[in-house]
Amino acid sequence: MRGQTSGIHTIILRLEMEPNIAFIQIANAIHETGGEIVAVDTVSRSKIVSVRDITVSVPNTENEAELINGIGKVPGVKIMNISDRTFLMHIGGKLEVNSRVPIKNRDDLSHVYTPGVARVCMALHEDPAKAYSLTIKRNTVAVVTDGTAVLGLGDIGPIAAMPVMEGKAMLFKEMAGIDSFPICINTKDTEEIIKIVKSIAPVFGGINLEDISSPRCFEIEERLLRELDIPVFHDDQHGTAVVMLAGLINALKIVGKDMAEIKVVFSGIGAAGVACTKMLIEAGVKHIVGATRSAGILHRGENYDNPMFEWYSQHTNPDSITGSLSDAMNDADVFIGLSGPNVIDAEDLKKMARDPIVFAMANPIPEILPEVAEPFVRVMATGRSDYPNQLNNVLCFPGIFRGALDCQATKINEEMKLAAAYAIASIVGEDELNEQYIIPSVFNTRVVEIVRKKVIQAAMESGVARKIPHEFA
């Protein structure tokens, strides 16, 4: 399968080799077990032995074990050490704190700490709004999780979720210059999580909720939105929705269809599925049908224990059709998958309307593989980096928070999310737009600034901006 040796799982083998060993023997042992040699570096060489570091990309841990066993059987070769490049990048964590102001002498110390700091404290006591100019609040976001819904891993807990949250904090910094810190909470209690986040909120200019399971994530976000005066954004919901809409805007241009006239079928009605549905309704889509493996097509007249299923049944499926996901695919213009692997097949795609659009966003294995879907669809997108049209939240959250922080927004509202989606879509010019390129690369340096400007403009127009940045004055 494509992408399995993309370098995500990379090991470095330090080998001691006798002088009569032909390197081709080692290379064959690596390739026979599915490995791919990325680099070879000579560490030392003598008349007796040579030592080399071989960087190898392997599909998975099972192949890694076979590969090591195969190399170990090559006569005259000794494995001295095995390093996993991914683990090496996480040693000691991926974040650190640096001072912005140097302390070189006693006078410096008296200004940044006691006694001088007391004057600044009292200024904040008298006017808390000055925290945006005199503290880290102006540029700091908390990445908050309880580790119950980590992508592809599920409920692994707060400690195991830390590397993901550290990575998210790195993306904030690298993409948008935002300082952020992982807050991994050791409780699943909704009320306790809300209380903890409210208690730490004074330090932060925004809260990014991450990997919290549904339906608890809905109440946590809704309560925090009501009870805090800083932006709260559940990226699994709204980041996914923004990027999905950006891709759909451009895909519809290719097939020549209008947002108000299409039929959209959803597979997966979890946090992301509900948010994507709400986003499409805001964008003008009128005909949406959602289905799950357990409940089938959600429709009026059925009582659902899950409150979001109940909401979904009341706000979608205008024709009240029933049946399975496969039944829903009849005459659909767009399929959006936020569920799991291989839930649709080629026969389902053949039921769709002309020039079908398929966004199979489940990771790591999509609802249908692009190579299976290709003969039957006009535009295909996934959440994976090894296929064209990757729908990645990194396109969204750095620019949205950059804009929200720069205008000191009290919230990230629907107007700001829609603005972000259209901003992302606009980066792909009419002369560039094609079936293989509907969404910009995550490394496109224009994305954050363009999203930032449109988000600020929307915040100002919708009345949630407390500050007007100088370029808008």
Residue pairs with C-beta under 8 A, 6 or more apart in sequence:
1 369
2 371
2 386
2 387
3 384
3 385
3 386
3 387
4 59
4 60
5 34
5 35
5 36
5 57
5 58
5 59
6 57
6 385
6 386
7 38
7 57
8 86
9 57
9 58
9 59
9 60
9 61
9 64
9 84
9 86
10 38
10 55
10 56
10 57
10 58
10 84
10 85
10 86
11 55
11 56
11 58
11 64
11 82
11 83
11 84
11 85
12 53
12 54
12 55
12 56
12 82
12 83
12 84
12 85
12 88
13 53
13 54
13 56
13 68
13 71
13 79
13 81
13 82
14 43
14 51
14 52
14 53
14 79
14 80
14 81
14 82
14 83
15 26
15 51
15 52
15 53
15 54
15 71
15 77
15 78
15 79
15 80
16 49
16 50
16 51
16 77
16 78
16 80
17 26
17 49
17 50
17 51
17 52
17 76
17 77
17 78
18 48
18 49
18 76
18 77
19 47
19 48
19 49
19 50
20 76
21 74
21 75
21 76
21 77
23 40
25 74
25 77
26 54
26 71
26 74
26 77
27 37
29 67
29 70
29 71
29 73
29 74
30 36
30 37
30 54
30 56
30 67
30 70
30 71
31 37
32 70
33 58
33 63
33 66
33 67
33 70
34 58
34 59
34 63
34 66
34 67
35 56
35 57
35 58
35 63
35 67
36 56
36 57
36 58
37 54
37 55
37 56
38 55
38 56
38 57
39 53
39 54
39 55
40 52
40 53
40 54
40 55
41 52
41 53
41 54
41 55
42 50
42 51
42 52
43 51
43 52
43 53
44 50
44 51
45 51
51 80
55 85
56 67
58 64
58 67
68 79
68 82
71 77
71 79
72 79
90 163
90 166
93 162
93 166
94 163
94 166
94 167
94 169
94 170
95 166
95 169
95 170
95 181
95 182
101 108
101 112
102 108
103 109
103 112
110 116
111 117
120 134
123 130
123 134
124 130
124 131
124 134
124 135
129 466
131 137
131 138
131 202
132 138
132 205
132 408
132 467
135 203
136 179
136 203
137 202
137 203
137 204
137 205
138 205
138 405
138 408
139 177
139 178
139 179
139 205
139 405
140 178
140 179
140 180
140 181
140 203
140 204
140 205
140 206
141 172
141 178
141 179
141 180
141 204
141 205
141 206
141 207
141 208
141 401
141 405
142 180
142 181
142 183
142 197
142 200
142 201
142 203
142 204
142 206
142 207
142 208
143 165
143 168
143 169
143 172
143 180
143 181
143 182
143 183
143 208
143 210
144 183
144 185
144 193
144 197
144 207
144 208
144 209
144 210
145 158
145 161
145 164
145 165
145 182
145 183
145 184
145 185
145 209
145 210
145 211
145 212
146 158
146 161
146 184
146 185
146 186
146 187
146 188
146 193
146 211
146 212
147 155
147 156
147 157
147 158
147 159
147 160
147 161
147 184
147 211
148 154
148 155
148 157
148 188
148 211
148 212
148 213
148 216
149 155
149 211
149 212
149 213
149 214
149 217
149 236
149 271
150 156
150 160
150 161
150 164
150 211
151 164
151 211
151 363
152 363
152 364
153 160
155 213
157 186
158 184
158 185
158 186
159 184
161 184
161 211
162 182
162 184
164 210
164 211
165 182
165 183
165 184
165 210
165 211
166 182
168 180
168 182
168 208
168 210
168 235
169 180
169 181
169 182
171 394
171 397
171 398
172 178
172 179
172 180
172 208
172 397
172 398
172 401
173 179
173 180
175 394
175 398
175 399
175 448
176 398
176 399
176 401
176 402
176 448
176 452
177 402
178 398
178 401
178 402
178 405
180 208
183 197
183 200
185 192
185 193
185 196
187 193
187 196
188 216
190 216
190 219
190 220
193 212
193 220
194 220
194 223
194 224
194 227
197 207
197 220
197 224
197 228
198 224
198 227
198 228
201 207
201 228
201 230
204 230
205 230
205 231
205 404
205 405
205 408
206 230
206 231
206 232
206 233
206 401
206 404
206 405
207 224
207 228
207 230
207 231
207 232
207 233
208 233
208 235
208 397
208 401
209 217
209 220
209 221
209 224
209 232
209 233
209 234
209 235
209 236
210 234
210 235
210 236
211 236
212 220
212 234
212 236
214 270
214 271
214 308
215 271
215 306
215 307
215 308
217 234
217 236
217 237
217 271
218 271
218 274
218 308
220 234
221 232
221 234
221 237
224 232
225 232
225 411
229 410
230 410
230 411
231 401
231 404
231 405
231 409
231 410
231 411
231 412
232 411
232 412
233 239
233 397
233 400
233 401
233 412
234 271
234 275
235 393
235 396
235 397
236 271
236 272
237 271
237 272
237 274
237 275
238 275
238 279
238 396
238 412
238 417
239 393
239 396
239 397
239 400
240 272
240 275
240 276
240 338
240 361
240 391
240 393
241 272
241 275
241 276
241 278
241 279
241 417
241 421
242 279
242 396
242 400
242 417
242 420
242 421
242 424
243 391
243 392
243 393
243 395
243 396
243 421
243 424
243 439
244 276
244 279
244 336
244 359
244 361
244 391
245 276
245 279
245 280
245 283
245 418
245 421
245 425
246 395
246 396
246 420
246 421
246 422
246 423
246 424
246 425
246 439
247 359
247 381
247 389
247 391
247 425
247 438
247 439
248 259
248 280
248 334
248 357
248 359
249 259
249 283
249 421
249 422
249 425
250 425
250 428
250 433
250 438
250 439
251 334
251 357
251 379
251 381
251 438
252 258
252 259
252 262
252 357
253 433
254 355
254 378
254 379
254 433
254 434
254 435
254 438
255 333
255 354
255 355
255 357
255 378
255 379
256 355
257 333
257 355
259 280
259 283
259 284
259 285
260 284
260 285
260 286
262 285
262 287
262 333
262 334
263 287
263 288
263 289
263 331
263 332
263 333
263 334
263 353
264 280
264 285
264 287
264 288
264 289
264 332
264 333
264 334
264 335
264 336
265 288
265 289
265 290
265 291
265 325
265 328
265 329
265 332
265 334
265 335
265 336
266 273
266 276
266 277
266 288
266 289
266 290
266 291
266 336
266 337
266 338
267 273
267 290
267 291
267 292
267 325
267 335
267 336
267 337
267 338
267 339
267 343
267 344
267 367
268 292
268 337
268 338
268 339
268 340
268 362
269 277
269 290
269 291
269 292
269 298
269 308
269 309
269 312
270 338
270 339
272 338
272 361
273 290
273 336
273 338
273 339
274 308
274 311
274 312
276 336
276 338
277 288
277 290
277 312
277 315
277 316
279 417
279 418
279 421
280 288
281 288
281 315
282 414
282 417
282 418
283 418
283 421
286 318
287 318
288 316
288 317
289 297
289 316
289 317
289 321
289 328
289 332
290 297
290 298
290 312
290 316
290 317
291 297
291 298
291 324
291 325
291 328
292 298
292 309
292 325
292 339
293 325
293 339
293 340
293 343
295 302
295 304
295 309
296 322
296 323
296 324
296 325
297 317
297 321
297 322
297 323
297 324
297 325
297 327
297 328
298 304
298 309
298 312
298 313
298 316
298 317
299 313
299 317
299 320
299 321
299 322
300 313
300 314
300 317
300 320
301 320
302 313
303 310
304 310
304 313
321 327
321 328
325 343
325 344
325 348
326 344
326 347
326 348
326 351
329 335
329 344
329 348
329 349
329 351
329 352
330 351
331 351
331 352
331 353
332 351
332 352
332 353
332 356
333 352
333 353
333 355
333 356
333 357
334 356
334 357
334 358
334 359
335 344
335 348
335 349
335 352
335 356
335 357
335 358
335 359
335 360
335 367
336 359
336 361
337 343
337 344
337 358
337 359
337 360
337 361
337 362
337 366
337 367
337 368
338 361
338 362
339 362
339 367
340 362
340 365
340 367
341 362
341 365
341 366
341 367
342 365
342 367
342 368
342 369
343 367
343 368
344 367
344 368
345 368
345 372
346 368
346 372
346 373
346 375
346 376
348 368
349 356
349 358
349 368
349 373
349 376
349 377
350 376
352 376
352 377
355 378
355 379
356 376
356 377
356 378
357 377
357 378
357 379
357 380
358 368
358 373
358 377
358 379
358 380
358 381
359 380
359 381
359 382
359 391
360 366
360 367
360 368
360 369
360 370
360 373
360 380
360 381
360 382
361 367
361 381
361 382
361 383
361 391
362 383
363 383
363 384
364 384
366 382
366 383
366 384
370 380
370 382
370 387
370 388
373 380
374 380
378 435
379 389
379 435
379 438
380 387
380 388
380 389
380 435
381 388
381 389
381 390
381 391
381 438
381 439
382 389
382 390
382 391
383 390
383 391
383 392
384 390
385 392
388 436
388 437
389 436
389 437
389 438
389 439
390 439
390 442
391 439
392 442
394 442
395 424
395 439
395 440
395 442
395 447
395 451
396 420
396 424
396 451
398 447
398 448
398 451
399 420
399 423
399 447
399 448
399 449
399 450
399 451
399 452
399 455
400 412
400 416
400 417
400 420
400 451
400 455
402 448
402 451
402 452
402 455
403 409
403 416
403 451
403 452
403 453
403 454
403 455
403 456
403 459
404 412
404 416
404 455
404 459
406 452
406 456
406 467
406 469
407 456
407 459
407 460
407 465
407 466
407 467
407 468
407 469
408 465
408 466
408 467
409 416
409 459
409 464
409 465
409 466
410 464
410 466
411 464
412 455
413 458
413 459
413 462
413 464
415 458
415 459
415 461
415 462
416 455
416 458
416 459
416 462
416 464
418 458
419 454
419 455
419 457
419 458
420 451
420 454
420 455
422 454
423 450
423 451
423 453
423 454
423 455
424 439
424 440
424 447
424 450
424 451
425 439
426 450
427 440
427 444
427 446
427 447
427 450
428 437
428 438
428 439
428 440
440 446
440 447
456 465
456 469
456 472
457 472
459 465
460 468
460 472
